[in-house]
């Protein structure tokens, strides 16, 4: 069982999405607080990013948000977090969130969420991030991406071993459980990074 003290959650900032996604974010936030797991996220004040943070805080948990200065200047940041870390760039934001986390959970989202997820998968493939990555596939949202990753493996754009980089959960409960059960990545996997 992994020692999980903090988890970075990638998620949407859209407010126009189906209620099922908000319900999943709220459930995830409640579970993280119940397990005494600090949430690390992008400090957004709307969408799933806000919902998961609010649920953690409402249930007695702690949230560290990481956000670039330009977003704070636009008042896009959540003002009620336990800790707010301002950084210079989106690149620094992603690095800081990864550095602070013992695992990653990806909720559904748009280009930003998908980009963060694919980058952390790449980092893990290269041995730069070793902790669990869980894709929370609410409502089958990630099915096309998972199919694409499978195709990349089938056609030898990725090694078969890289299919173990991420785990897929259908519910928030399963996502949290996978954080504890997924082995930390073996650094020797770097040898599989290039084909």
N, C-alpha and C positions, 0 to 999 in steps of 0.2 A: 504494500500500500504506500502510495506517495504521500509525502508531507505537503499539503496544499494550504498555504496561508493567504495567497492572493491569486486572483484570476483576472486576466484581461478579457473583456467581452467586446467583440466587434459587433456593431449593429447599425441599423438605419437611423437617419434623422428625419425621415419622411413622416408626416402626420396623416397622410391620406390612405394608409394601408389598412387591410382588413383587421378587425378586432382580434382575430385568432393570434396574430403576431404580438399584439400588446399583452394579451393574456399570458402568452409564453414568456415574454420578457418579465412580467410581474412575478410569475411563478419562479422563474430563475432567480430573480433578485431576492425573493423570500427564502429560497433554498440556500443561497450563498450566505445570507445573514444567519440562517439557522445553523450552518456549518462553521460559522465564524471565519468565513473567507472574505477578505477585503476585495472589493470590486475595483479594478483598474479599467478606466475607459476614457473616451475622448472628450469628456466634460460637456457634451452638448446639452442644450436646454429643451430640446424637443424630440419627438419620435421615440423609438425604442431605446435610444441611448438614455433619454431622460426617464423613461418608464422603469428600466431595470435599476437605475441609480435610486430613484425614489422608493422603489420596493425594498432595496437593501437598507436605506436609511430609516424607512418606516418600521422596519423589523429589527432595529437596533444594531445594524451593521455599519461598516465604514466604507467610504468611497474615495478613491484618489482619482481625480480627473487630470488629464494631460492635454493641453491645448496650446496652439500657437498664439502669439501676441495679436496677430491681425484678426483672429476670431474673437478675442476678448474685446478688441477695439470696436468690433461690430455688435457687441453684446450677445454673442451666440453661446456664451458659456452658462453652465448651471451655477447659480450663486449659493446653493445650499450644501455643497459637498463637504466632506470631512477635510479634504486637502485639495487644493488646486495648484497644479504645477504649470507654469507658463514656459513655453519653449520658443525658439526662433522659427522653426520650420516644420512642415509636415513630416519630413524625414526624421528629424529629431524627435518628434512626437511618437512615431512608430517605434523607434529604437528605445525610447524611455519606457513606453508601455510594455514592451517585451522584457526589458531589463527588470522591471518591477514585478513581473508575473511568474507564478509557478505553473501556469497552464493558460491555454487559450480556449475560449468558446466563441464560435461564430454564429450569431443569430442572422436571420435574413437581412439583406440590405442591398443597396445599389452599388455603383461603381467603386465608391470608397471602401465599402465593406469587402467587396470581392477582391479589390486590389490588396487590401491588408491581408486577407486570408491567403491569397496566392503568394504574396511575398513571404509570409511567415512559413508557408509550406516549403518555399525555395530555401529559406534560411535553414530549416530543419534538414532538408535534403543535403545541404552543404556542411551540416554539423555546427551551424552558428546559433541554433536554438534547439535545445534538447528536450524541452518539456512537452507534456501532452497537448495535442491540438484536437478539439472536438467540434465537428460541424453539427449544429442543431438544426436538423432538416424538417422544420415545421411545415406542415401542409405540402410536403414534397418540393419545397422551394428550390433546394439545391440539386434536385435530380439531374437537370441538364449539365451542371458543372461536374457532378460526380461521373456522369456518363462520359464527358469530355476527358476527365482525368483517366478514366478507365481505358479510353481509346488511345491516349498518349502512352499508357503502359503497354497495351496490346500491340501497338505499332512501334515499340522500342524507342520512343522519345524519352521515356523514363524507365528506369530499371523496375523489375517486378517488386523488389524489396521496398521501393518508395511508396508502394501502395499501403504500407504500414505506417506511414508518416501521420496520417489523420485517422480519426475514428468518427463514426457517424451515429448520432443519437436521434431518436424520434420524439423524445420528451425531455423537458428540463431535468427531471429526476434522473433519467438515464445519462444525460450529459454530465451532471455532477458526479455520478458514480464512475463514469469512464475516466474522469480526471484522476481519481484515486487508483484505478486499476491499470491504466495504460503505463507500461514501463517507460522510464526515461530513455530517450534515444541513445543508442550506442554510438559513441564518437567515431568508432572505426568504420561507420557507414560512409564516411567521406570518400572512401575508395570507390563507392558506387556512384558518386556524383556525376562523373563524366562517362560517356559511352564511347 
